[in-house]
Amino acid sequence: MGCFECCIKCLGGVPYASLVATILCFSGVALFCGCGHVALTGTVSILEQHFSTTASDHALLSEVIQLMQYVIYGIASFFFLYGIILLAEGFYTTSAVKELHGEFKTTACGRCISGMFVFLTYVLGVAWLGVFGFSAVPVFMFYNIWSTCEVIKSFQSNVTVPGDQICVDIRQYGIIPWNAVPGKACGPILENICNTNEFYMSYHLFIVACAGAGATVIALLIYMMATTYNYAVLKFKSREDCCTKF
């Protein structure tokens, strides 16, 4: 067998779906964790400077955000290891493994481990659907604030509609208590908030973090198909001269 035929044979045994899912998963988790961490820090800065000047009013929120940032570190570490494990499992069930290392017979333990990956991937997929929905909440909140600022700008030339009457009350979102001072911003003050670097960066970083969560959901859907197919191969076709490239 020549070098070219050997390369074609090796490339034919690559689990491309698992490889694409791994790259997509790493990229999505990195965007979600990195951008989400910075965006949460910017959100706390905006609240402290413009909507809740008393530290005791947003003390609980600050603790929750700090806890979420630590959770982000754990999520990034877990998915880095889990993605590598699933990719290795995909390589294990390809024809390249059988042809390069000889025929093998799967054991009950091996099929059990493969089935565990299927179950865990489905659970993670459902969980990340919730994460994706949750990550859209701050995007919705920042979009409402930004759109209100645009309305104020459009009314600046209209003397019959004073911009001071257009306000955003952040307390209605439930992230700070109703007794927080000032709790809301109106007119030019609100417009200045939208022009700050913290607001601009946090808004766009939350959008990127939401997109990263969506990419991770897609990656987990691909993993679901790959692990399910690999499990079927190990369970029903381990004694046949067949291959899987999924």
C-alpha positions, 0 to 999 in steps of 0.5 A, a space after each residue: 500500500 502506497 503513502 497516498 492509499 494509506 492517507 486515504 485509509 486513515 482519513 476514511 476512519 476519522 469521525 468527522 461528525 464528532 470532530 466538527 461537534 468538538 470544534 463547535 463545542 469548544 468554540 461555543 463554550 469559550 464564547 459563552 464563558 469568556 464573554 459571559 464573565 466579562 459581561 457580568 462584570 460590566 453589568 455590576 458596574 452599570 448597576 452600581 454607578 447608575 441604578 443602585 448607589 447603595 451597596 446593600 441593595 445589590 449585595 445579593 445580586 453581586 454574590 449571585 453574579 460572583 457565584 455564576 462566574 465561578 460556575 463558568 470556570 467549572 463549565 469551561 473545564 468540564 466541557 473541555 474534558 468531555 469534548 476530548 472524551 467524546 472525540 476519543 470515543 468517536 475514534 475508538 468506534 471507527 474502522 481505523 481502530 479495527 483495521 490498524 489494531 486488529 479485530 476486537 470484541 466489545 465487552 458489556 462494560 464497554 457498551 455500558 460506558 458508551 450507553 452512559 455517554 449517550 444518556 449524559 449527552 442527552 441530559 447535557 443537551 436539554 440542560 444547555 437548551 435552558 442555558 441558551 434560553 437563560 442567556 437570552 434574558 440579559 440580551 432582551 433586557 439590554 435591548 430594551 434599554 438601548 431601544 429606549 435610548 433610541 426613542 429618546 434620541 428621536 424625540 430630541 427634535 420634538 418639543 411636544 414630547 419631552 425626553 425626561 418622561 421616557 424612563 427605564 426602571 431596572 427594578 421591574 426586571 427583579 434583579 434589584 429590590 424595589 427600594 433601591 435608589 434611584 432604581 431608574 434612569 430617565 431622559 438624558 441620563 439614560 441616554 448617557 448610560 447607553 453611551 458608556 463603554 460598560 453598556 456598549 461592551 456588556 450588551 454586545 458581549 451578552 449577544 456573543 455569549 448567547 450565540 456561543 450557547 446556541 453553538 454549544 446546543 448545536 454541538 450537543 445535538 451532533 454529539 447526540 447523533 454520534 454517540 447514539 450511532 456509536 452505541 448502536 455499532 458497539 451493541 449490534 455490529 461489533 461482530 461484523 466486519 463493518 465500520 462507522 465514520 460518524 
